[in-house]
Amino acid sequence: MGYLKITTYLYLVFAAFFVYDGITKLQSGEGTPYLSFAFAAVGVFMFFFRIKSLKKFDNKKQE
C-alpha cells in the first residue's frame, strides 16, 4: 500500500515537468505547447483522483 501513495505524487512531478516543457515550447515558438499543458492537466487530475480513491479504499478497509 505504501508504493501506491508514492506513485500518486509522481503524477504531480510529471505535471510539473510538462508545465515546464509547455512554457519552454511557448517561448521558443516551436512544437505544440498546448499538448504539454494538456498532459499537465491530466497529471493534476489523476493526482486528485488517486487521492480520492485511496481515501475511499482506506475507509472501506477500516469497516
N, CA, C, O and CB atoms as a CASP TS submission, in Angstrom:
PFRMAT TS
TARGET T0000
AUTHOR 0000-0000-0000
METHOD Language model
MODEL 1
PARENT N/A
ATOM      1  N   MET     1       0.821  -1.195   0.000  1.00  0.00           N
ATOM      2  CA  MET     1       0.000   0.000   0.000  1.00  0.00           C
ATOM      3  C   MET     1       0.862   1.256   0.000  1.00  0.00           C
ATOM      4  O   MET     1       0.423   2.297  -0.488  1.00  0.00           O
ATOM      5  CB  MET     1      -0.932   0.000   1.201  1.00  0.00           C
ATOM      6  N   GLY     2       2.069   1.184   0.531  1.00  0.00           N
ATOM      7  CA  GLY     2       2.940   2.345   0.602  1.00  0.00           C
ATOM      8  C   GLY     2       3.358   2.855  -0.760  1.00  0.00           C
ATOM      9  O   GLY     2       3.470   4.063  -0.966  1.00  0.00           O
ATOM     10  N   TYR     3       3.592   1.938  -1.700  1.00  0.00           N
ATOM     11  CA  TYR     3       4.024   2.367  -3.027  1.00  0.00           C
ATOM     12  C   TYR     3       2.908   3.071  -3.786  1.00  0.00           C
ATOM     13  O   TYR     3       3.187   3.880  -4.670  1.00  0.00           O
ATOM     14  CB  TYR     3       4.517   1.176  -3.828  1.00  0.00           C
ATOM     15  N   LEU     4       1.646   2.782  -3.462  1.00  0.00           N
ATOM     16  CA  LEU     4       0.538   3.468  -4.125  1.00  0.00           C
ATOM     17  C   LEU     4       0.498   4.949  -3.761  1.00  0.00           C
ATOM     18  O   LEU     4       0.151   5.792  -4.589  1.00  0.00           O
ATOM     19  CB  LEU     4      -0.786   2.808  -3.758  1.00  0.00           C
ATOM     20  N   LYS     5       0.856   5.257  -2.517  1.00  0.00           N
ATOM     21  CA  LYS     5       0.879   6.659  -2.105  1.00  0.00           C
ATOM     22  C   LYS     5       2.050   7.391  -2.753  1.00  0.00           C
ATOM     23  O   LYS     5       1.945   8.578  -3.062  1.00  0.00           O
ATOM     24  CB  LYS     5       0.964   6.770  -0.574  1.00  0.00           C
ATOM     25  N   ILE     6       3.147   6.702  -2.958  1.00  0.00           N
ATOM     26  CA  ILE     6       4.313   7.322  -3.591  1.00  0.00           C
ATOM     27  C   ILE     6       4.037   7.576  -5.061  1.00  0.00           C
ATOM     28  O   ILE     6       4.366   8.642  -5.581  1.00  0.00           O
ATOM     29  CB  ILE     6       5.563   6.437  -3.427  1.00  0.00           C
ATOM     30  N   THR     7       3.436   6.607  -5.735  1.00  0.00           N
ATOM     31  CA  THR     7       3.162   6.791  -7.159  1.00  0.00           C
ATOM     32  C   THR     7       2.133   7.876  -7.409  1.00  0.00           C
ATOM     33  O   THR     7       2.099   8.464  -8.490  1.00  0.00           O
ATOM     34  CB  THR     7       2.691   5.495  -7.770  1.00  0.00           C
ATOM     35  N   THR     8       1.293   8.145  -6.419  1.00  0.00           N
ATOM     36  CA  THR     8       0.328   9.228  -6.557  1.00  0.00           C
ATOM     37  C   THR     8       1.040  10.564  -6.738  1.00  0.00           C
ATOM     38  O   THR     8       0.620  11.388  -7.551  1.00  0.00           O
ATOM     39  CB  THR     8      -0.598   9.280  -5.338  1.00  0.00           C
ATOM     40  N   TYR     9       2.106  10.778  -5.990  1.00  0.00           N
ATOM     41  CA  TYR     9       2.834  12.039  -6.079  1.00  0.00           C
ATOM     42  C   TYR     9       3.698  12.127  -7.345  1.00  0.00           C
ATOM     43  O   TYR     9       4.136  13.216  -7.717  1.00  0.00           O
ATOM     44  CB  TYR     9       3.707  12.216  -4.847  1.00  0.00           C
ATOM     45  N   LEU    10       3.940  11.014  -7.994  1.00  0.00           N
ATOM     46  CA  LEU    10       4.654  11.059  -9.270  1.00  0.00           C
ATOM     47  C   LEU    10       3.834  11.774 -10.350  1.00  0.00           C
ATOM     48  O   LEU    10       4.396  12.358 -11.277  1.00  0.00           O
ATOM     49  CB  LEU    10       4.997   9.639  -9.729  1.00  0.00           C
ATOM     50  N   TYR    11       2.506  11.726 -10.223  1.00  0.00           N
ATOM     51  CA  TYR    11       1.669  12.463 -11.168  1.00  0.00           C
ATOM     52  C   TYR    11       1.942  13.962 -11.076  1.00  0.00           C
ATOM     53  O   TYR    11       1.946  14.651 -12.096  1.00  0.00           O
ATOM     54  CB  TYR    11       0.180  12.177 -10.906  1.00  0.00           C
ATOM     55  N   LEU    12       2.171  14.472  -9.871  1.00  0.00           N
ATOM     56  CA  LEU    12       2.496  15.896  -9.720  1.00  0.00           C
ATOM     57  C   LEU    12       3.864  16.220 -10.309  1.00  0.00           C
ATOM     58  O   LEU    12       4.060  17.294 -10.877  1.00  0.00           O
ATOM     59  CB  LEU    12       2.459  16.299  -8.243  1.00  0.00           C
ATOM     60  N   VAL    13       4.801  15.300 -10.176  1.00  0.00           N
ATOM     61  CA  VAL    13       6.134  15.514 -10.747  1.00  0.00           C
ATOM     62  C   VAL    13       6.041  15.585 -12.271  1.00  0.00           C
ATOM     63  O   VAL    13       6.639  16.462 -12.894  1.00  0.00           O
ATOM     64  CB  VAL    13       7.108  14.383 -10.313  1.00  0.00           C
ATOM     65  N   PHE    14       5.295  14.663 -12.863  1.00  0.00           N
ATOM     66  CA  PHE    14       5.125  14.684 -14.311  1.00  0.00           C
ATOM     67  C   PHE    14       4.370  15.928 -14.768  1.00  0.00           C
ATOM     68  O   PHE    14       4.680  16.491 -15.818  1.00  0.00           O
ATOM     69  CB  PHE    14       4.392  13.433 -14.773  1.00  0.00           C
ATOM     70  N   ALA    15       3.383  16.358 -13.989  1.00  0.00           N
ATOM     71  CA  ALA    15       2.634  17.569 -14.341  1.00  0.00           C
ATOM     72  C   ALA    15       3.557  18.784 -14.317  1.00  0.00           C
ATOM     73  O   ALA    15       3.480  19.633 -15.204  1.00  0.00           O
ATOM     74  CB  ALA    15       1.443  17.780 -13.372  1.00  0.00           C
ATOM     75  N   ALA    16       4.425  18.876 -13.315  1.00  0.00           N
ATOM     76  CA  ALA    16       5.367  19.999 -13.248  1.00  0.00           C
ATOM     77  C   ALA    16       6.322  19.967 -14.436  1.00  0.00           C
ATOM     78  O   ALA    16       6.644  21.015 -14.997  1.00  0.00           O
ATOM     79  CB  ALA    16       6.162  19.964 -11.925  1.00  0.00           C
ATOM     80  N   PHE    17       6.778  18.781 -14.826  1.00  0.00           N
ATOM     81  CA  PHE    17       7.658  18.664 -15.981  1.00  0.00           C
ATOM     82  C   PHE    17       6.955  19.133 -17.249  1.00  0.00           C
ATOM     83  O   PHE    17       7.544  19.858 -18.052  1.00  0.00           O
ATOM     84  CB  PHE    17       8.137  17.221 -16.143  1.00  0.00           C
ATOM     85  N   PHE    18       5.708  18.730 -17.437  1.00  0.00           N
ATOM     86  CA  PHE    18       5.000  19.113 -18.655  1.00  0.00           C
ATOM     87  C   PHE    18       4.648  20.598 -18.669  1.00  0.00           C
ATOM     88  O   PHE    18       4.572  21.197 -19.742  1.00  0.00           O
ATOM     89  CB  PHE    18       3.737  18.283 -18.806  1.00  0.00           C
ATOM     90  N   VAL    19       4.431  21.204 -17.506  1.00  0.00           N
ATOM     91  CA  VAL    19       4.228  22.650 -17.468  1.00  0.00           C
ATOM     92  C   VAL    19       5.517  23.355 -17.891  1.00  0.00           C
ATOM     93  O   VAL    19       5.484  24.301 -18.679  1.00  0.00           O
ATOM     94  CB  VAL    19       3.787  23.112 -16.047  1.00  0.00           C
ATOM     95  N   TYR    20       6.638  22.893 -17.369  1.00  0.00           N
ATOM     96  CA  TYR    20       7.928  23.464 -17.762  1.00  0.00           C
ATOM     97  C   TYR    20       8.166  23.286 -19.262  1.00  0.00           C
ATOM     98  O   TYR    20       8.603  24.212 -19.944  1.00  0.00           O
ATOM     99  CB  TYR    20       9.073  22.811 -16.962  1.00  0.00           C
ATOM    100  N   ASP    21       7.875  22.099 -19.759  1.00  0.00           N
ATOM    101  CA  ASP    21       8.051  21.814 -21.182  1.00  0.00           C
ATOM    102  C   ASP    21       7.143  22.708 -22.030  1.00  0.00           C
ATOM    103  O   ASP    21       7.565  23.216 -23.069  1.00  0.00           O
ATOM    104  CB  ASP    21       7.760  20.329 -21.472  1.00  0.00           C
ATOM    105  N   GLY    22       5.916  22.897 -21.593  1.00  0.00           N
ATOM    106  CA  GLY    22       4.998  23.747 -22.330  1.00  0.00           C
ATOM    107  C   GLY    22       5.429  25.201 -22.349  1.00  0.00           C
ATOM    108  O   GLY    22       5.293  25.878 -23.368  1.00  0.00           O
ATOM    109  N   ILE    23       5.949  25.686 -21.230  1.00  0.00           N
ATOM    110  CA  ILE    23       6.406  27.074 -21.176  1.00  0.00           C
ATOM    111  C   ILE    23       7.615  27.287 -22.075  1.00  0.00           C
ATOM    112  O   ILE    23       7.700  28.304 -22.764  1.00  0.00           O
ATOM    113  CB  ILE    23       6.745  27.469 -19.737  1.00  0.00           C
ATOM    114  N   THR    24       8.551  26.343 -22.078  1.00  0.00           N
ATOM    115  CA  THR    24       9.717  26.494 -22.942  1.00  0.00           C
ATOM    116  C   THR    24       9.332  26.418 -24.411  1.00  0.00           C
ATOM    117  O   THR    24       9.900  27.137 -25.233  1.00  0.00           O
ATOM    118  CB  THR    24      10.753  25.429 -22.621  1.00  0.00           C
ATOM    119  N   LYS    25       8.373  25.556 -24.758  1.00  0.00           N
ATOM    120  CA  LYS    25       7.909  25.481 -26.149  1.00  0.00           C
ATOM    121  C   LYS    25       7.159  26.742 -26.542  1.00  0.00           C
ATOM    122  O   LYS    25       7.245  27.188 -27.686  1.00  0.00           O
ATOM    123  CB  LYS    25       7.013  24.256 -26.353  1.00  0.00           C
ATOM    124  N   LEU    26       6.425  27.318 -25.601  1.00  0.00           N
ATOM    125  CA  LEU    26       5.681  28.540 -25.886  1.00  0.00           C
ATOM    126  C   LEU    26       6.620  29.708 -26.132  1.00  0.00           C
ATOM    127  O   LEU    26       6.364  30.542 -27.000  1.00  0.00           O
ATOM    128  CB  LEU    26       4.732  28.864 -24.741  1.00  0.00           C
ATOM    129  N   GLN    27       7.707  29.773 -25.371  1.00  0.00           N
ATOM    130  CA  GLN    27       8.668  30.867 -25.537  1.00  0.00           C
ATOM    131  C   GLN    27       9.510  30.712 -26.795  1.00  0.00           C
ATOM    132  O   GLN    27       9.844  31.704 -27.444  1.00  0.00           O
ATOM    133  CB  GLN    27       9.576  30.949 -24.327  1.00  0.00           C
ATOM    134  N   SER    28       9.853  29.490 -27.142  1.00  0.00           N
ATOM    135  CA  SER    28      10.705  29.280 -28.314  1.00  0.00           C
ATOM    136  C   SER    28       9.906  29.316 -29.620  1.00  0.00           C
ATOM    137  O   SER    28      10.468  29.588 -30.681  1.00  0.00           O
ATOM    138  CB  SER    28      11.437  27.946 -28.193  1.00  0.00           C
ATOM    139  N   GLY    29       8.611  29.045 -29.549  1.00  0.00           N
ATOM    140  CA  GLY    29       7.784  29.102 -30.743  1.00  0.00           C
ATOM    141  C   GLY    29       7.803  27.847 -31.578  1.00  0.00           C
ATOM    142  O   GLY    29       7.242  27.837 -32.674  1.00  0.00           O
ATOM    143  N   GLU    30       8.423  26.796 -31.106  1.00  0.00           N
ATOM    144  CA  GLU    30       8.436  25.546 -31.873  1.00  0.00           C
ATOM    145  C   GLU    30       7.660  24.476 -31.121  1.00  0.00           C
ATOM    146  O   GLU    30       7.597  24.484 -29.892  1.00  0.00           O
ATOM    147  CB  GLU    30       9.888  25.073 -32.142  1.00  0.00           C
ATOM    148  N   GLY    31       7.085  23.575 -31.859  1.00  0.00           N
ATOM    149  CA  GLY    31       6.318  22.496 -31.255  1.00  0.00           C
ATOM    150  C   GLY    31       4.921  22.956 -30.865  1.00  0.00           C
ATOM    151  O   GLY    31       4.507  24.072 -31.180  1.00  0.00           O
ATOM    152  N   THR    32       4.210  22.087 -30.180  1.00  0.00           N
ATOM    153  CA  THR    32       2.862  22.407 -29.716  1.00  0.00           C
ATOM    154  C   THR    32       2.858  22.455 -28.195  1.00  0.00           C
ATOM    155  O   THR    32       2.853  21.412 -27.541  1.00  0.00           O
ATOM    156  CB  THR    32       1.829  21.369 -30.237  1.00  0.00           C
ATOM    157  N   PRO    33       2.858  23.653 -27.629  1.00  0.00           N
ATOM    158  CA  PRO    33       2.886  23.749 -26.167  1.00  0.00           C
ATOM    159  C   PRO    33       1.572  23.316 -25.532  1.00  0.00           C
ATOM    160  O   PRO    33       1.552  22.911 -24.370  1.00  0.00           O
ATOM    161  CB  PRO    33       3.208  25.169 -25.747  1.00  0.00           C
ATOM    162  N   TYR    34       0.480  23.396 -26.275  1.00  0.00           N
ATOM    163  CA  TYR    34      -0.821  23.087 -25.693  1.00  0.00           C
ATOM    164  C   TYR    34      -0.971  21.603 -25.386  1.00  0.00           C
ATOM    165  O   TYR    34      -1.718  21.229 -24.482  1.00  0.00           O
ATOM    166  CB  TYR    34      -1.927  23.532 -26.627  1.00  0.00           C
ATOM    167  N   LEU    35      -0.280  20.770 -26.117  1.00  0.00           N
ATOM    168  CA  LEU    35      -0.301  19.339 -25.819  1.00  0.00           C
ATOM    169  C   LEU    35       0.397  19.077 -24.481  1.00  0.00           C
ATOM    170  O   LEU    35      -0.055  18.242 -23.697  1.00  0.00           O
ATOM    171  CB  LEU    35       0.381  18.531 -26.958  1.00  0.00           C
ATOM    172  N   SER    36       1.480  19.779 -24.225  1.00  0.00           N
ATOM    173  CA  SER    36       2.172  19.625 -22.941  1.00  0.00           C
ATOM    174  C   SER    36       1.297  20.113 -21.797  1.00  0.00           C
ATOM    175  O   SER    36       1.260  19.497 -20.732  1.00  0.00           O
ATOM    176  CB  SER    36       3.505  20.389 -22.948  1.00  0.00           C
ATOM    177  N   PHE    37       0.590  21.225 -22.016  1.00  0.00           N
ATOM    178  CA  PHE    37      -0.320  21.719 -20.980  1.00  0.00           C
ATOM    179  C   PHE    37      -1.480  20.752 -20.747  1.00  0.00           C
ATOM    180  O   PHE    37      -1.964  20.623 -19.623  1.00  0.00           O
ATOM    181  CB  PHE    37      -0.859  23.098 -21.364  1.00  0.00           C
ATOM    182  N   ALA    38      -1.922  20.084 -21.791  1.00  0.00           N
ATOM    183  CA  ALA    38      -2.987  19.092 -21.640  1.00  0.00           C
ATOM    184  C   ALA    38      -2.500  17.903 -20.817  1.00  0.00           C
ATOM    185  O   ALA    38      -3.227  17.403 -19.959  1.00  0.00           O
ATOM    186  CB  ALA    38      -3.484  18.617 -23.019  1.00  0.00           C
ATOM    187  N   PHE    39      -1.278  17.449 -21.072  1.00  0.00           N
ATOM    188  CA  PHE    39      -0.721  16.358 -20.267  1.00  0.00           C
ATOM    189  C   PHE    39      -0.548  16.780 -18.811  1.00  0.00           C
ATOM    190  O   PHE    39      -0.756  15.972 -17.906  1.00  0.00           O
ATOM    191  CB  PHE    39       0.627  15.902 -20.843  1.00  0.00           C
ATOM    192  N   ALA    40      -0.175  18.025 -18.578  1.00  0.00           N
ATOM    193  CA  ALA    40      -0.043  18.527 -17.212  1.00  0.00           C
ATOM    194  C   ALA    40      -1.402  18.538 -16.516  1.00  0.00           C
ATOM    195  O   ALA    40      -1.498  18.185 -15.340  1.00  0.00           O
ATOM    196  CB  ALA    40       0.572  19.942 -17.212  1.00  0.00           C
ATOM    197  N   ALA    41      -2.441  18.937 -17.226  1.00  0.00           N
ATOM    198  CA  ALA    41      -3.786  18.946 -16.645  1.00  0.00           C
ATOM    199  C   ALA    41      -4.250  17.529 -16.312  1.00  0.00           C
ATOM    200  O   ALA    41      -4.885  17.302 -15.283  1.00  0.00           O
ATOM    201  CB  ALA    41      -4.780  19.614 -17.609  1.00  0.00           C
ATOM    202  N   VAL    42      -3.934  16.591 -17.179  1.00  0.00           N
ATOM    203  CA  VAL    42      -4.288  15.186 -16.910  1.00  0.00           C
ATOM    204  C   VAL    42      -3.532  14.675 -15.689  1.00  0.00           C
ATOM    205  O   VAL    42      -4.091  13.933 -14.882  1.00  0.00           O
ATOM    206  CB  VAL    42      -3.979  14.294 -18.142  1.00  0.00           C
ATOM    207  N   GLY    43      -2.269  15.064 -15.548  1.00  0.00           N
ATOM    208  CA  GLY    43      -1.485  14.650 -14.382  1.00  0.00           C
ATOM    209  C   GLY    43      -2.055  15.186 -13.080  1.00  0.00           C
ATOM    210  O   GLY    43      -2.103  14.468 -12.081  1.00  0.00           O
ATOM    211  N   VAL    44      -2.485  16.437 -13.082  1.00  0.00           N
ATOM    212  CA  VAL    44      -3.090  17.021 -11.875  1.00  0.00           C
ATOM    213  C   VAL    44      -4.426  16.345 -11.577  1.00  0.00           C
ATOM    214  O   VAL    44      -4.733  16.048 -10.422  1.00  0.00           O
ATOM    215  CB  VAL    44      -3.290  18.553 -12.044  1.00  0.00           C
ATOM    216  N   PHE    45      -5.215  16.103 -12.619  1.00  0.00           N
ATOM    217  CA  PHE    45      -6.485  15.407 -12.429  1.00  0.00           C
ATOM    218  C   PHE    45      -6.268  14.017 -11.847  1.00  0.00           C
ATOM    219  O   PHE    45      -6.974  13.609 -10.925  1.00  0.00           O
ATOM    220  CB  PHE    45      -7.240  15.308 -13.753  1.00  0.00           C
ATOM    221  N   MET    46      -5.294  13.293 -12.384  1.00  0.00           N
ATOM    222  CA  MET    46      -5.018  11.944 -11.887  1.00  0.00           C
ATOM    223  C   MET    46      -4.534  11.965 -10.443  1.00  0.00           C
ATOM    224  O   MET    46      -4.836  11.051  -9.676  1.00  0.00           O
ATOM    225  CB  MET    46      -3.983  11.258 -12.770  1.00  0.00           C
ATOM    226  N   PHE    47      -3.783  13.000 -10.064  1.00  0.00           N
ATOM    227  CA  PHE    47      -3.331  13.113  -8.680  1.00  0.00           C
ATOM    228  C   PHE    47      -4.531  13.192  -7.745  1.00  0.00           C
ATOM    229  O   PHE    47      -4.613  12.434  -6.778  1.00  0.00           O
ATOM    230  CB  PHE    47      -2.423  14.348  -8.498  1.00  0.00           C
ATOM    231  N   PHE    48      -5.467  14.107  -8.026  1.00  0.00           N
ATOM    232  CA  PHE    48      -6.621  14.262  -7.147  1.00  0.00           C
ATOM    233  C   PHE    48      -7.539  13.048  -7.204  1.00  0.00           C
ATOM    234  O   PHE    48      -8.142  12.685  -6.194  1.00  0.00           O
ATOM    235  CB  PHE    48      -7.396  15.515  -7.517  1.00  0.00           C
ATOM    236  N   PHE    49      -7.654  12.421  -8.360  1.00  0.00           N
ATOM    237  CA  PHE    49      -8.466  11.216  -8.483  1.00  0.00           C
ATOM    238  C   PHE    49      -7.895  10.080  -7.641  1.00  0.00           C
ATOM    239  O   PHE    49      -8.633   9.369  -6.960  1.00  0.00           O
ATOM    240  CB  PHE    49      -8.564  10.788  -9.946  1.00  0.00           C
ATOM    241  N   ARG    50      -6.570   9.916  -7.694  1.00  0.00           N
ATOM    242  CA  ARG    50      -5.935   8.841  -6.913  1.00  0.00           C
ATOM    243  C   ARG    50      -6.030   9.098  -5.413  1.00  0.00           C
ATOM    244  O   ARG    50      -6.237   8.168  -4.633  1.00  0.00           O
ATOM    245  CB  ARG    50      -4.467   8.690  -7.316  1.00  0.00           C
ATOM    246  N   ILE    51      -5.879  10.366  -5.005  1.00  0.00           N
ATOM    247  CA  ILE    51      -6.010  10.700  -3.583  1.00  0.00           C
ATOM    248  C   ILE    51      -7.411  10.346  -3.093  1.00  0.00           C
ATOM    249  O   ILE    51      -7.576   9.756  -2.026  1.00  0.00           O
ATOM    250  CB  ILE    51      -5.716  12.203  -3.341  1.00  0.00           C
ATOM    251  N   LYS    52      -8.417  10.716  -3.887  1.00  0.00           N
ATOM    252  CA  LYS    52      -9.799  10.428  -3.502  1.00  0.00           C
ATOM    253  C   LYS    52     -10.064   8.927  -3.442  1.00  0.00           C
ATOM    254  O   LYS    52     -10.717   8.446  -2.516  1.00  0.00           O
ATOM    255  CB  LYS    52     -10.768  11.088  -4.481  1.00  0.00           C
ATOM    256  N   SER    53      -9.564   8.194  -4.419  1.00  0.00           N
ATOM    257  CA  SER    53      -9.803   6.751  -4.429  1.00  0.00           C
ATOM    258  C   SER    53      -9.034   6.048  -3.316  1.00  0.00           C
ATOM    259  O   SER    53      -9.521   5.057  -2.773  1.00  0.00           O
ATOM    260  CB  SER    53      -9.415   6.160  -5.780  1.00  0.00           C
ATOM    261  N   LEU    54      -7.843   6.534  -2.961  1.00  0.00           N
ATOM    262  CA  LEU    54      -7.110   5.935  -1.842  1.00  0.00           C
ATOM    263  C   LEU    54      -7.829   6.158  -0.522  1.00  0.00           C
ATOM    264  O   LEU    54      -7.856   5.268   0.328  1.00  0.00           O
ATOM    265  CB  LEU    54      -5.698   6.506  -1.764  1.00  0.00           C
ATOM    266  N   LYS    55      -8.414   7.342  -0.341  1.00  0.00           N
ATOM    267  CA  LYS    55      -9.187   7.606   0.874  1.00  0.00           C
ATOM    268  C   LYS    55     -10.408   6.710   0.942  1.00  0.00           C
ATOM    269  O   LYS    55     -10.752   6.197   2.007  1.00  0.00           O
ATOM    270  CB  LYS    55      -9.611   9.076   0.937  1.00  0.00           C
ATOM    271  N   LYS    56     -11.067   6.521  -0.199  1.00  0.00           N
ATOM    272  CA  LYS    56     -12.243   5.656  -0.236  1.00  0.00           C
ATOM    273  C   LYS    56     -11.852   4.215   0.070  1.00  0.00           C
ATOM    274  O   LYS    56     -12.573   3.510   0.777  1.00  0.00           O
ATOM    275  CB  LYS    56     -12.937   5.743  -1.607  1.00  0.00           C
ATOM    276  N   PHE    57     -10.716   3.776  -0.459  1.00  0.00           N
ATOM    277  CA  PHE    57     -10.241   2.412  -0.217  1.00  0.00           C
ATOM    278  C   PHE    57      -9.895   2.220   1.253  1.00  0.00           C
ATOM    279  O   PHE    57     -10.206   1.176   1.826  1.00  0.00           O
ATOM    280  CB  PHE    57      -9.018   2.099  -1.096  1.00  0.00           C
ATOM    281  N   ASP    58      -9.251   3.217   1.877  1.00  0.00           N
ATOM    282  CA  ASP    58      -8.915   3.120   3.295  1.00  0.00           C
ATOM    283  C   ASP    58     -10.145   3.092   4.179  1.00  0.00           C
ATOM    284  O   ASP    58     -10.170   2.388   5.189  1.00  0.00           O
ATOM    285  CB  ASP    58      -8.032   4.268   3.698  1.00  0.00           C
ATOM    286  N   ASN    59     -11.168   3.854   3.811  1.00  0.00           N
ATOM    287  CA  ASN    59     -12.401   3.841   4.594  1.00  0.00           C
ATOM    288  C   ASN    59     -13.091   2.492   4.524  1.00  0.00           C
ATOM    289  O   ASN    59     -13.617   2.022   5.533  1.00  0.00           O
ATOM    290  CB  ASN    59     -13.346   4.930   4.112  1.00  0.00           C
ATOM    291  N   LYS    60     -13.105   1.853   3.355  1.00  0.00           N
ATOM    292  CA  LYS    60     -13.712   0.536   3.231  1.00  0.00           C
ATOM    293  C   LYS    60     -12.896  -0.517   3.976  1.00  0.00           C
ATOM    294  O   LYS    60     -13.454  -1.471   4.519  1.00  0.00           O
ATOM    295  CB  LYS    60     -13.849   0.152   1.758  1.00  0.00           C
ATOM    296  N   LYS    61     -11.595  -0.344   4.000  1.00  0.00           N
ATOM    297  CA  LYS    61     -10.730  -1.308   4.663  1.00  0.00           C
ATOM    298  C   LYS    61     -10.925  -1.264   6.171  1.00  0.00           C
ATOM    299  O   LYS    61     -10.815  -2.299   6.829  1.00  0.00           O
ATOM    300  CB  LYS    61      -9.268  -1.043   4.311  1.00  0.00           C
ATOM    301  N   GLN    62     -11.212  -0.098   6.737  1.00  0.00           N
ATOM    302  CA  GLN    62     -11.368   0.047   8.173  1.00  0.00           C
ATOM    303  C   GLN    62     -12.706  -0.463   8.670  1.00  0.00           C
ATOM    304  O   GLN    62     -12.845  -0.776   9.852  1.00  0.00           O
ATOM    305  CB  GLN    62     -11.203   1.480   8.561  1.00  0.00           C
ATOM    306  N   GLU    63     -13.695  -0.553   7.790  1.00  0.00           N
ATOM    307  CA  GLU    63     -15.016  -1.003   8.216  1.00  0.00           C
ATOM    308  C   GLU    63     -15.083  -2.460   8.477  1.00  0.00           C
ATOM    309  O   GLU    63     -16.140  -2.974   8.843  1.00  0.00           O
ATOM    310  CB  GLU    63     -16.024  -0.655   7.213  1.00  0.00           C
TER
END
